[in-house]
Amino acid sequence: MARHAHRTDRLDRTHRLEVGWTACQGHGLCAELLPEHITLDEWGYPLLGEAPLPPTTLKRARRAAADCPVRALKLATAQGS
């Protein structure tokens, strides 16, 4: 039964992208890797959507965060209510 509870916990999580604004230098690689969730402003800094990321996007979101040249992009996990 503990296995089932663990699986339910994972399903209740939501994932969002966050930007560390003091680290971000506006390289724009994140928007190239995840264009359906990240756009760039006129100076090249990311604009993120408000909605949680769908599970089908998580692998690419992790890659975008890992490939950020200054590690400013983070994939955050929050427990759903």
N, CA, C and O atoms as CSV, one atom per row, in Angstrom:
chain,resi,resn,atom,element,x,y,z
A,1,MET,N,N,0.811,-1.192,0.000
A,1,MET,CA,C,0.000,0.000,0.000
A,1,MET,C,C,0.861,1.265,0.000
A,1,MET,O,O,0.466,2.279,-0.575
A,2,ALA,N,N,2.006,1.215,0.625
A,2,ALA,CA,C,2.900,2.371,0.629
A,2,ALA,C,C,3.338,2.722,-0.788
A,2,ALA,O,O,3.545,3.892,-1.111
A,3,ARG,N,N,3.476,1.714,-1.619
A,3,ARG,CA,C,3.841,1.974,-3.009
A,3,ARG,C,C,2.793,2.827,-3.707
A,3,ARG,O,O,3.115,3.768,-4.433
A,4,HIS,N,N,1.535,2.479,-3.473
A,4,HIS,CA,C,0.447,3.231,-4.087
A,4,HIS,C,C,0.434,4.690,-3.611
A,4,HIS,O,O,0.209,5.603,-4.405
A,5,ALA,N,N,0.672,4.902,-2.328
A,5,ALA,CA,C,0.706,6.268,-1.788
A,5,ALA,C,C,1.831,7.071,-2.441
A,5,ALA,O,O,1.650,8.242,-2.773
A,6,HIS,N,N,2.982,6.444,-2.624
A,6,HIS,CA,C,4.114,7.122,-3.263
A,6,HIS,C,C,3.754,7.508,-4.703
A,6,HIS,O,O,4.048,8.619,-5.146
A,7,ARG,N,N,3.128,6.598,-5.413
A,7,ARG,CA,C,2.730,6.888,-6.792
A,7,ARG,C,C,1.728,8.039,-6.832
A,7,ARG,O,O,1.825,8.911,-7.696
A,8,THR,N,N,0.775,8.052,-5.918
A,8,THR,CA,C,-0.200,9.138,-5.853
A,8,THR,C,C,0.493,10.463,-5.582
A,8,THR,O,O,0.136,11.480,-6.176
A,9,ASP,N,N,1.483,10.464,-4.689
A,9,ASP,CA,C,2.233,11.683,-4.410
A,9,ASP,C,C,2.875,12.226,-5.676
A,9,ASP,O,O,2.824,13.429,-5.931
A,10,ARG,N,N,3.470,11.362,-6.458
A,10,ARG,CA,C,4.123,11.808,-7.690
A,10,ARG,C,C,3.112,12.382,-8.672
A,10,ARG,O,O,3.405,13.352,-9.371
A,11,LEU,N,N,1.929,11.790,-8.729
A,11,LEU,CA,C,0.920,12.264,-9.660
A,11,LEU,C,C,0.342,13.607,-9.241
A,11,LEU,O,O,-0.130,14.367,-10.086
A,12,ASP,N,N,0.372,13.911,-7.939
A,12,ASP,CA,C,-0.183,15.161,-7.439
A,12,ASP,C,C,0.783,16.337,-7.567
A,12,ASP,O,O,0.398,17.474,-7.297
A,13,ARG,N,N,1.992,16.094,-7.961
A,13,ARG,CA,C,2.983,17.166,-8.062
A,13,ARG,C,C,2.759,17.987,-9.319
A,13,ARG,O,O,2.337,17.480,-10.358
A,14,THR,N,N,3.054,19.258,-9.190
A,14,THR,CA,C,3.048,20.124,-10.367
A,14,THR,C,C,4.464,20.651,-10.562
A,14,THR,O,O,5.208,20.838,-9.598
A,15,HIS,N,N,4.815,20.881,-11.783
A,15,HIS,CA,C,6.153,21.345,-12.136
A,15,HIS,C,C,6.039,22.691,-12.827
A,15,HIS,O,O,5.185,22.901,-13.688
A,16,ARG,N,N,6.913,23.590,-12.432
A,16,ARG,CA,C,6.944,24.932,-13.014
A,16,ARG,C,C,8.402,25.320,-13.258
A,16,ARG,O,O,9.315,24.833,-12.592
A,17,LEU,N,N,8.587,26.183,-14.203
A,17,LEU,CA,C,9.907,26.745,-14.442
A,17,LEU,C,C,10.047,28.034,-13.658
A,17,LEU,O,O,9.094,28.805,-13.533
A,18,GLU,N,N,11.224,28.262,-13.137
A,18,GLU,CA,C,11.529,29.502,-12.423
A,18,GLU,C,C,12.857,30.033,-12.935
A,18,GLU,O,O,13.734,29.265,-13.331
A,19,VAL,N,N,12.996,31.341,-12.924
A,19,VAL,CA,C,14.234,31.991,-13.375
A,19,VAL,C,C,14.886,32.687,-12.199
A,19,VAL,O,O,14.228,33.425,-11.466
A,20,GLY,N,N,16.168,32.458,-12.015
A,20,GLY,CA,C,16.963,33.213,-11.051
A,20,GLY,C,C,17.406,34.495,-11.746
A,20,GLY,O,O,18.382,34.509,-12.497
A,21,TRP,N,N,16.677,35.560,-11.482
A,21,TRP,CA,C,16.891,36.793,-12.244
A,21,TRP,C,C,18.267,37.409,-12.028
A,21,TRP,O,O,18.776,38.074,-12.930
A,22,THR,N,N,18.876,37.218,-10.886
A,22,THR,CA,C,20.214,37.783,-10.684
A,22,THR,C,C,21.262,37.032,-11.489
A,22,THR,O,O,22.321,37.584,-11.787
A,23,ALA,N,N,20.983,35.775,-11.850
A,23,ALA,CA,C,21.936,34.978,-12.625
A,23,ALA,C,C,21.690,35.072,-14.135
A,23,ALA,O,O,22.629,34.987,-14.925
A,24,CYS,N,N,20.430,35.246,-14.529
A,24,CYS,CA,C,20.076,35.219,-15.951
A,24,CYS,C,C,20.793,36.339,-16.712
A,24,CYS,O,O,20.818,37.493,-16.284
A,25,GLN,N,N,21.377,35.959,-17.856
A,25,GLN,CA,C,22.075,36.928,-18.702
A,25,GLN,C,C,21.411,37.074,-20.068
A,25,GLN,O,O,21.951,37.736,-20.954
A,26,GLY,N,N,20.234,36.457,-20.241
A,26,GLY,CA,C,19.483,36.628,-21.477
A,26,GLY,C,C,20.073,35.929,-22.685
A,26,GLY,O,O,19.978,36.444,-23.800
A,27,HIS,N,N,20.680,34.769,-22.491
A,27,HIS,CA,C,21.230,34.017,-23.627
A,27,HIS,C,C,20.135,33.510,-24.558
A,27,HIS,O,O,20.343,33.439,-25.769
A,28,GLY,N,N,18.969,33.153,-24.012
A,28,GLY,CA,C,17.831,32.727,-24.823
A,28,GLY,C,C,17.792,31.264,-25.203
A,28,GLY,O,O,16.888,30.846,-25.926
A,29,LEU,N,N,18.745,30.472,-24.740
A,29,LEU,CA,C,18.758,29.051,-25.070
A,29,LEU,C,C,17.506,28.345,-24.559
A,29,LEU,O,O,16.997,27.437,-25.216
A,30,CYS,N,N,17.012,28.749,-23.407
A,30,CYS,CA,C,15.811,28.128,-22.837
A,30,CYS,C,C,14.617,28.254,-23.782
A,30,CYS,O,O,13.846,27.306,-23.932
A,31,ALA,N,N,14.461,29.399,-24.412
A,31,ALA,CA,C,13.350,29.615,-25.337
A,31,ALA,C,C,13.512,28.782,-26.607
A,31,ALA,O,O,12.520,28.379,-27.214
A,32,GLU,N,N,14.740,28.525,-27.006
A,32,GLU,CA,C,14.974,27.663,-28.162
A,32,GLU,C,C,14.615,26.222,-27.843
A,32,GLU,O,O,14.089,25.508,-28.698
A,33,LEU,N,N,14.894,25.788,-26.620
A,33,LEU,CA,C,14.643,24.404,-26.235
A,33,LEU,C,C,13.196,24.146,-25.821
A,33,LEU,O,O,12.732,23.007,-25.892
A,34,LEU,N,N,12.486,25.167,-25.397
A,34,LEU,CA,C,11.119,25.002,-24.899
A,34,LEU,C,C,10.232,26.154,-25.378
A,34,LEU,O,O,9.656,26.868,-24.557
A,35,PRO,N,N,10.115,26.341,-26.692
A,35,PRO,CA,C,9.425,27.519,-27.222
A,35,PRO,C,C,7.929,27.595,-26.897
A,35,PRO,O,O,7.353,28.683,-26.918
A,36,GLU,N,N,7.302,26.473,-26.602
A,36,GLU,CA,C,5.878,26.514,-26.285
A,36,GLU,C,C,5.604,26.985,-24.863
A,36,GLU,O,O,4.451,27.227,-24.506
A,37,HIS,N,N,6.654,27.118,-24.041
A,37,HIS,CA,C,6.480,27.564,-22.657
A,37,HIS,C,C,7.313,28.796,-22.301
A,37,HIS,O,O,7.073,29.437,-21.278
A,38,ILE,N,N,8.289,29.125,-23.145
A,38,ILE,CA,C,9.170,30.266,-22.856
A,38,ILE,C,C,9.287,31.131,-24.103
A,38,ILE,O,O,9.618,30.647,-25.186
A,39,THR,N,N,9.011,32.411,-23.933
A,39,THR,CA,C,9.268,33.382,-24.991
A,39,THR,C,C,10.289,34.374,-24.439
A,39,THR,O,O,10.594,34.367,-23.247
A,40,LEU,N,N,10.802,35.207,-25.302
A,40,LEU,CA,C,11.806,36.183,-24.881
A,40,LEU,C,C,11.243,37.594,-24.989
A,40,LEU,O,O,10.479,37.906,-25.902
A,41,ASP,N,N,11.634,38.437,-24.044
A,41,ASP,CA,C,11.240,39.844,-24.138
A,41,ASP,C,C,12.163,40.551,-25.118
A,41,ASP,O,O,13.029,39.918,-25.721
A,42,GLU,N,N,11.988,41.836,-25.279
A,42,GLU,CA,C,12.776,42.573,-26.273
A,42,GLU,C,C,14.270,42.628,-25.975
A,42,GLU,O,O,15.058,42.970,-26.857
A,43,TRP,N,N,14.676,42.297,-24.743
A,43,TRP,CA,C,16.095,42.291,-24.376
A,43,TRP,C,C,16.667,40.876,-24.341
A,43,TRP,O,O,17.842,40.687,-24.025
A,44,GLY,N,N,15.840,39.884,-24.665
A,44,GLY,CA,C,16.313,38.506,-24.704
A,44,GLY,C,C,16.135,37.733,-23.410
A,44,GLY,O,O,16.649,36.623,-23.279
A,45,TYR,N,N,15.415,38.300,-22.455
A,45,TYR,CA,C,15.171,37.612,-21.185
A,45,TYR,C,C,13.893,36.790,-21.264
A,45,TYR,O,O,12.943,37.188,-21.938
A,46,PRO,N,N,13.856,35.641,-20.579
A,46,PRO,CA,C,12.710,34.741,-20.698
A,46,PRO,C,C,11.444,35.262,-20.034
A,46,PRO,O,O,11.474,35.887,-18.974
A,47,LEU,N,N,10.329,34.979,-20.701
A,47,LEU,CA,C,8.995,35.218,-20.159
A,47,LEU,C,C,8.360,33.843,-20.022
A,47,LEU,O,O,8.207,33.122,-21.008
A,48,LEU,N,N,7.992,33.483,-18.802
A,48,LEU,CA,C,7.450,32.155,-18.535
A,48,LEU,C,C,5.943,32.210,-18.388
A,48,LEU,O,O,5.385,33.186,-17.886
A,49,GLY,N,N,5.295,31.148,-18.833
A,49,GLY,CA,C,3.854,31.033,-18.647
A,49,GLY,C,C,3.533,30.746,-17.187
A,49,GLY,O,O,4.396,30.303,-16.429
A,50,GLU,N,N,2.305,30.997,-16.802
A,50,GLU,CA,C,1.856,30.786,-15.422
A,50,GLU,C,C,1.436,29.352,-15.155
A,50,GLU,O,O,1.506,28.900,-14.012
A,51,ALA,N,N,1.009,28.637,-16.158
A,51,ALA,CA,C,0.465,27.288,-15.979
A,51,ALA,C,C,1.564,26.281,-15.641
A,51,ALA,O,O,2.698,26.415,-16.101
A,52,PRO,N,N,1.224,25.278,-14.838
A,52,PRO,CA,C,2.178,24.194,-14.582
A,52,PRO,C,C,2.522,23.480,-15.894
A,52,PRO,O,O,1.731,23.473,-16.836
A,53,LEU,N,N,3.693,22.894,-15.935
A,53,LEU,CA,C,4.119,22.176,-17.133
A,53,LEU,C,C,3.401,20.834,-17.229
A,53,LEU,O,O,3.240,20.154,-16.215
A,54,PRO,N,N,2.971,20.442,-18.413
A,54,PRO,CA,C,2.373,19.123,-18.567
A,54,PRO,C,C,3.455,18.041,-18.458
A,54,PRO,O,O,4.614,18.292,-18.788
A,55,PRO,N,N,3.086,16.852,-18.002
A,55,PRO,CA,C,4.074,15.771,-17.848
A,55,PRO,C,C,4.830,15.455,-19.130
A,55,PRO,O,O,5.984,15.031,-19.072
A,56,THR,N,N,4.208,15.649,-20.278
A,56,THR,CA,C,4.870,15.342,-21.552
A,56,THR,C,C,6.020,16.294,-21.860
A,56,THR,O,O,6.830,16.011,-22.743
A,57,THR,N,N,6.105,17.403,-21.159
A,57,THR,CA,C,7.129,18.421,-21.402
A,57,THR,C,C,8.292,18.330,-20.411
A,57,THR,O,O,9.320,18.975,-20.616
A,58,LEU,N,N,8.152,17.552,-19.355
A,58,LEU,CA,C,9.141,17.563,-18.273
A,58,LEU,C,C,10.550,17.199,-18.716
A,58,LEU,O,O,11.512,17.810,-18.250
A,59,LYS,N,N,10.695,16.234,-19.590
A,59,LYS,CA,C,12.038,15.837,-20.026
A,59,LYS,C,C,12.759,17.005,-20.713
A,59,LYS,O,O,13.932,17.263,-20.445
A,60,ARG,N,N,12.047,17.702,-21.596
A,60,ARG,CA,C,12.661,18.842,-22.285
A,60,ARG,C,C,12.870,20.021,-21.334
A,60,ARG,O,O,13.826,20.781,-21.491
A,61,ALA,N,N,11.983,20.178,-20.350
A,61,ALA,CA,C,12.149,21.253,-19.362
A,61,ALA,C,C,13.398,20.997,-18.523
A,61,ALA,O,O,14.148,21.927,-18.224
A,62,ARG,N,N,13.620,19.750,-18.144
A,62,ARG,CA,C,14.850,19.411,-17.396
A,62,ARG,C,C,16.089,19.712,-18.241
A,62,ARG,O,O,17.087,20.223,-17.733
A,63,ARG,N,N,16.016,19.391,-19.524
A,63,ARG,CA,C,17.153,19.665,-20.408
A,63,ARG,C,C,17.397,21.161,-20.525
A,63,ARG,O,O,18.542,21.610,-20.475
A,64,ALA,N,N,16.326,21.936,-20.681
A,64,ALA,CA,C,16.476,23.391,-20.787
A,64,ALA,C,C,17.136,23.954,-19.531
A,64,ALA,O,O,18.017,24.810,-19.621
A,65,ALA,N,N,16.716,23.478,-18.365
A,65,ALA,CA,C,17.314,23.945,-17.109
A,65,ALA,C,C,18.781,23.519,-17.013
A,65,ALA,O,O,19.630,24.301,-16.586
A,66,ALA,N,N,19.074,22.290,-17.407
A,66,ALA,CA,C,20.454,21.787,-17.331
A,66,ALA,C,C,21.373,22.486,-18.328
A,66,ALA,O,O,22.562,22.663,-18.061
A,67,ASP,N,N,20.828,22.881,-19.471
A,67,ASP,CA,C,21.645,23.493,-20.518
A,67,ASP,C,C,21.801,25.002,-20.377
A,67,ASP,O,O,22.559,25.611,-21.133
A,68,CYS,N,N,21.103,25.619,-19.428
A,68,CYS,CA,C,21.242,27.061,-19.228
A,68,CYS,C,C,22.706,27.381,-18.918
A,68,CYS,O,O,23.259,26.830,-17.966
A,69,PRO,N,N,23.343,28.255,-19.694
A,69,PRO,CA,C,24.769,28.531,-19.507
A,69,PRO,C,C,25.134,29.064,-18.114
A,69,PRO,O,O,26.259,28.866,-17.654
A,70,VAL,N,N,24.205,29.728,-17.451
A,70,VAL,CA,C,24.500,30.298,-16.130
A,70,VAL,C,C,23.646,29.669,-15.020
A,70,VAL,O,O,23.611,30.166,-13.895
A,71,ARG,N,N,22.960,28.570,-15.354
A,71,ARG,CA,C,22.118,27.831,-14.391
A,71,ARG,C,C,21.044,28.715,-13.749
A,71,ARG,O,O,20.734,28.564,-12.568
A,72,ALA,N,N,20.489,29.627,-14.525
A,72,ALA,CA,C,19.459,30.529,-14.012
A,72,ALA,C,C,18.065,29.914,-14.081
A,72,ALA,O,O,17.167,30.335,-13.352
A,73,LEU,N,N,17.877,28.928,-14.946
A,73,LEU,CA,C,16.573,28.296,-15.105
A,73,LEU,C,C,16.486,27.073,-14.199
A,73,LEU,O,O,17.385,26.233,-14.186
A,74,LYS,N,N,15.400,26.983,-13.446
A,74,LYS,CA,C,15.191,25.868,-12.521
A,74,LYS,C,C,13.830,25.252,-12.772
A,74,LYS,O,O,12.871,25.950,-13.104
A,75,LEU,N,N,13.752,23.936,-12.610
A,75,LEU,CA,C,12.479,23.224,-12.651
A,75,LEU,C,C,12.067,22.984,-11.215
A,75,LEU,O,O,12.709,22.217,-10.498
A,76,ALA,N,N,11.006,23.633,-10.796
A,76,ALA,CA,C,10.530,23.538,-9.409
A,76,ALA,C,C,9.351,22.569,-9.341
A,76,ALA,O,O,8.535,22.489,-10.259
A,77,THR,N,N,9.285,21.843,-8.238
A,77,THR,CA,C,8.202,20.891,-7.996
A,77,THR,C,C,7.424,21.335,-6.780
A,77,THR,O,O,8.001,21.667,-5.744
A,78,ALA,N,N,6.109,21.339,-6.911
A,78,ALA,CA,C,5.248,21.680,-5.790
A,78,ALA,C,C,4.192,20.603,-5.645
A,78,ALA,O,O,3.722,20.047,-6.638
A,79,GLN,N,N,3.823,20.311,-4.424
A,79,GLN,CA,C,2.790,19.317,-4.163
A,79,GLN,C,C,1.432,19.942,-4.444
A,79,GLN,O,O,1.149,21.041,-3.968
A,80,GLY,N,N,0.589,19.259,-5.208
A,80,GLY,CA,C,-0.755,19.748,-5.507
A,80,GLY,C,C,-1.636,19.701,-4.283
A,80,GLY,O,O,-1.318,19.021,-3.307
A,81,SER,N,N,-2.756,20.431,-4.328
A,81,SER,CA,C,-3.653,20.440,-3.172
A,81,SER,C,C,-4.754,19.422,-3.321
A,81,SER,O,O,-5.601,19.295,-2.436
